[in-house]
Amino acid sequence: MRAFLVAASQSKKPANFPADCMPLLKPAQEAMAKASKAVGRGDWECHQKTVSEGLQCLSWLVVVPAPRDVIESYIGGQDFWANKIRVKYKKTAPAQTAFCDTFKKLIQELMPYVKEHHMAGVTFNPKGGDLAAFAGAPAPAPKTAAAPAAAPAAAGGGAKAGLGAALAGLQGANDLQSKGLRKVTDDQKTYKKEYAGGAAPAPKAKPKVVARKQTVTKGEPKKTLVGKKWLVENQTKDCGVVTVDLDAAEGHKFTIYVVACYEATIVVNGKCNSVTVDACAKCQVVFDSCISSFEVVNSKSMKVQVRGTCPSVAIDKTDGILTYLSKDTLPITSFLTSKSSDMQVSFPDDNDDMVEAPIPEQFQHKACLKDGKPSLTTDVSDLYSH
């Protein structure tokens, strides 16, 4: 992240953002992917999931205009797993709680920095050079008052080695907790008496742990053009940022169809006719402008950003969606919702600070007769009046 920000401070914003930034963002993407793949069943599963969930906040580097909100959205996810650690080791291992608190603070203190220096997205230097010149070049080391006398051996091993060192330290703390336990001698081990004089029974086979399969994606990742429709399917976070670039003159004739994607980031550059998202989960969709509408159906935990204008947003059978609207589209965008829950919309106020409001999903209906005919009046529930 630091290497990319240093490069941005000395470079002009590339014309094709964020696609042109991918070579510099590759280490961050690899770090997020490695953290996810490192998760396994065992004593450290919650620790690994805490780190994996928290590292996803690095995606703020390609988000505009509200990257701070993206960082904040991942605090709850890492806290879900960190709280399990806190409950388990609250009275027995303070180092475990310190691990959770320190990791959370690392993400929390990133938010004010981003709000102050990168409020509308990563800030580039209008008078800088070409960003491509920084590809493959390491960032300069930060200035420090004095170098430490001896660096840990794991420090040069990358993110994976650093995580391993941290977990090893916590394991050492657990060992200290068990030093006062009484040692059990051989004659006190009851299983030896139970099976004395006979062959010990064969050890029970451990149940085979079946890896949890991904149920959202249904095949190989694809991005294909069929006639006037771009089909984006089966994309995941391991695929990186998936971009669809539309021609300035003909792009408005094309539609974008995103289906069966999981934890993917899809960016549409240029004006299109419409964008449809179907059967996706935990995805981020960013697009410039739509002529007709944006529609999401049968999906969960989605984030959508309108950088330009979009007259209509349709949400159907979707649980959890946050829609970011630009100042230009705010006066013209309307929402049509059905069979959905946990819907939020975020937009800039008069001071260009992003504010958030819930989309009502509970209503109050009253039946009556109007000119002798049955009629029904509908009002938003009082839950949304405060």
N, C-alpha and C positions, 0 to 999 in steps of 0.2 A: 504494500500500500504506500509506504513512504517513497519507494523508488518511483512509483507512478506520479505521486504528487510533486516530487522534485522535478521530474521531467515536464509536467504540466506547467510548473511555475516558470519554466524557461522556454516554453514552446507555444506556438499558436494553436488554437483549437482546430483539429482536423476537420475537413469538409464532411467526411463520412464518419461521424461520431455515433456510436462507440466502436464501429467495426474496425477503423484504423488504429484503435488503441489496443486491440486484442494481443499483439505480441508483448506489450508491456504488462498487460493484465493477466497473462498466462500463469505466472507464478502464484498469483492470488487464487486463480481458479483451481490450480493444482493443489494448493493448500486446503481449500474447501473440500475438494474431492477426496484427498487423502484422509482428512479428518472423518469423513462419512464412512469410507471403507474400513477405517480402523475400528469401528464399533463392533463389538462381539459380546457374546454371552459370558458373564463372569463377574468377579468382584468389582471390576472397574467399568462396567457397562454404563452406569449413570454418569460417571465422570467423563467418559468418552462422548456420550450423547450431549452432555452439557457443552463441551468444547465444540463439537460438530455443529450444534444448533447456533451457538454464539458466533462462530466464524462466518456464518452466512451473511452477517451484517456487512461484509466486505463488498457486497453487491451494490452498496451506495455509490460506488465509484462510477457507475454507468446510469444512475438515476437522476432525472431532472423532472420537476423543479424543486422537489422536497426530499433530498437524500437523508436528512435528519430523521424523518418519520420512518424511513426504511430501517435505520439502525434501531430505533426504539421498538419496532415491531418484533425484533428477534430477542429482546430482553425477556419477554414473557416465556418464550419457548425454552431458552436455556434455564430460566428460573424453575420451570416445571420439573426438570431433571435434578437441578441443584437442590431443590427443596427436599427431594427424596434422600439426598446425601445428608442434608442438615438434620432431618428427623432421625435418621439411622445413627448418626455419630454425635448427636448434640451433647451427650454427657460423657462420652468415652474418648473422643478424639477431636480436640479443638482444631487440629491442623486441617481436618476435612472441611470444617466450616470456614476456616480462613481461605482455603482454596476456592470455595464457592463465592465468598464475598469479594475476593480480589479479582476473580475473573469477571464478575458482574460489574465491578467498579471500572474495570478496563473499558468495557463497552459503554457504560454510562458517561464517562468522561470524554469519550470520542464525540458525543452529541454536541456539546457546546462549542467544541472546536469546529465541527462541520457547519454549525449554524452561523458562526462568526466569519469564517473564511470561505465557505462553499455553500451558501444558503440555497442557491438556485442550481446547484450541480458543481462539479469540479471546476475551479477557476483556472483558466488558462491565461497566458501572457500574450496580449494582442501584438506586442512588439518582439515576441520571441521567434525562435527558429522552427525548424521542422521536427515534429515529434518523432518521426521515424528514425532520426539520428540517435535516439536514446535506446532503441531496441537492443537488448543484450548487454547494455552497460549498467554496472551496479551503481546504486545510489551512494553519494558520499556519506561517510559515517558521521553521525551527529557529534557535536563537540561536547566533551566532558571535562570536568575539573581535573580528574586524575584517573588513570586506567587502573583497574583492579589488579591486585598482585598476582592472582592466578585465576584463570577462567575455568569454569567447569568443562569437563571433557565433552559433554553432550552439547555444548553451546554451538559448535560448528556443524552439527549434524542436521540442521534444518528444523522445521516445525515438528516433524515426527519424533526426532530425538529429544527436542525440548519437552514435548508432552510426556515421553517416556521417563525423562529425568524427574519431572514433576510428580508423576504417579509413583515412581520409586521412592521419592522423599516421603510421600504419604504412607507408603507401605512401611517405611522405617519407623514412622510415628506409631503405626499399629503394633510393630514389634516391641516398642517400648512399653506399650500398654499391657503386653502379655508377659513381661519379664517376671512379675511377681507370682505367676501361677506355679503350683506344686507339680513336680515331675512324677509321673506314674511309672512305677517299676514293673518289670516283666511279670512278677508273681501276682501283681494286682490287676493284670489285664484278664478280665473274666472270659474273654473269648478263647484264650489258650486253655483254660481249664475245661471249658465246655466241649472242646474238640480234642482233648488229650486222648491219645491212644488210637486215634482214627485219622483218616485223611481229612484234611480241611476241605470244606465244600468249595466248589468252584465259585469264583466271584461272580456276582450278578452283573450282567451286561448293562452298561449304562444306556439309557434311552437315547436314541439317535436324535440329535437336534436338527430339525428341519428348518432351513433358512426361510425367512418370511419372503414370499414372492411379491413382486410389484404387480398390483392388480389394475393399475391405471393404464400403463403402456401395454400395447398388444403386439408389438413387433419391432422391426428395425426402425430407427429414426429416419424420417424422410422429409424433404422439402422439394416439392415438385410443382410445376406449372401445368395445369390442365385447362386448355383453352384460355379463358379469362379469369381463372381461379387459381390462387396460390394455395396449395394444400401443405400444411405443416402438421406432422403427426409423429407421435411416439418420441417426442423430445424430452430429455431429462437435464438436470443440472450438469451432468458430466459432458453434455454436448456444448457447453459454453453458451454465450449469447447468440441466439439464432436471429439473423437479420433478413428482412425482405426489403429490397430496394426497388422502388417504383419509379418509372420514367416520369419526368415532370409534365410531359405533354399527354401521355397516354395512361398514366397511373390511375386516373379517376374511373377508368372503365373496368378495373380489376377488383375482385373480391378476395378476402383473406379468410381461410377456414382453418382453424386450429383445433385439433382433435386428439384426445388420448395422450396428453402431455402431463408430466409430473415434475414439479419443482424446476420448471424450465423458465427461461427469460426470452421472450419474443419481442423484437423491436421492428416496427414497420416504418420505414422512411419514405415520405412522400404521401400525397393525397390518394385515397382509395375510395371505392364505392361503399364498401361495408366490411366489417370485421365480425366474424362469428367464432365463438369459443364453445366447444362441446366436450363434455366428459373429461375435464381436466381437474387437477388438484394442485394447490400450492404453487401456482404459476404467476408470473408477472408479465403483463402484456402492455407494451408502450407503443402508441401510434401517433402520427401527426394529425391528420384530419380525415373524417369520413363524410361522404356526401349524404348517405341515408342513415345508417345506424350502426351501433355496436351492440352485439347480442351475446349473452353468456347463458348457457343452459346445462343442467345436470353436472354442475361443478362444485368444488369445495375450496375454501380458503384462497380466494383469488385476489389479485391486485391489478388494477387497470389504471393507466394514465393517458389522458388526452392532452397532447402538447399543443394542438391547434384547436379545431372546432369539430363538434359532433352534435347534430341536432337531437338525437334520440339514443338512450341507453336502455336496453331491454334485459331484464334479469328474470330468469325462469328456473325454478327447481334448483336453486343454488344456495348453499349454506356457507356464509362467510364471504363477503366481498367488500373491498375498499376501492372506491373510484376517486381518482385525482382529476380535478377539472382545472383547466387553465382560465385565466381571467377573460380571455376572448370568448370562450365557449360558455361561460357561466350564464349569460343572459338568455341563451337560446336552447340550452340542453334541457330535455325533459326525461323523466324516468318512468318506465312501465315495468311493474314488478308483479310476480305471481308465484305462489308456493315457495317462497324464499325466506331466509332468516339471516340475522346478523349482517345487515347491510349498512354501510357507512359511505359518506361522501365527504371529500376534503377539497377545499377551494381557498383561494387567497382572499383576505379581507382588505379593507381600505389601506392598511399599512403594508400590504403584500406579505403578511404572515399567514401561514396556512392554518385554517380552522377546520374543525370536523363536526359533522352533524349526522345523527342516525336517520336512516330512512324507515318510516313507520311500517311495522308489520302487524300491528294490532289496531282494530277499528271498532267503533261503536255504531250499531245499526238500529234504526227505529222504523217500525212498520206503521203505516197510516193510510187513510183513504183521501184521495185527491180527485175532486169532481166525481165521486162515486167509484173510482177505480183504485185498485191496490197500488200503493207506492212505498218506496223504501228510501230513507235518508241515511247517509253515512258520514260520520265524522271521525277524525283521528282520535285515538284513545288519549285520555288525560295523562298517560305516562309520558307523552312527548310534548306536553305543554309547559314543562319547567326548564 
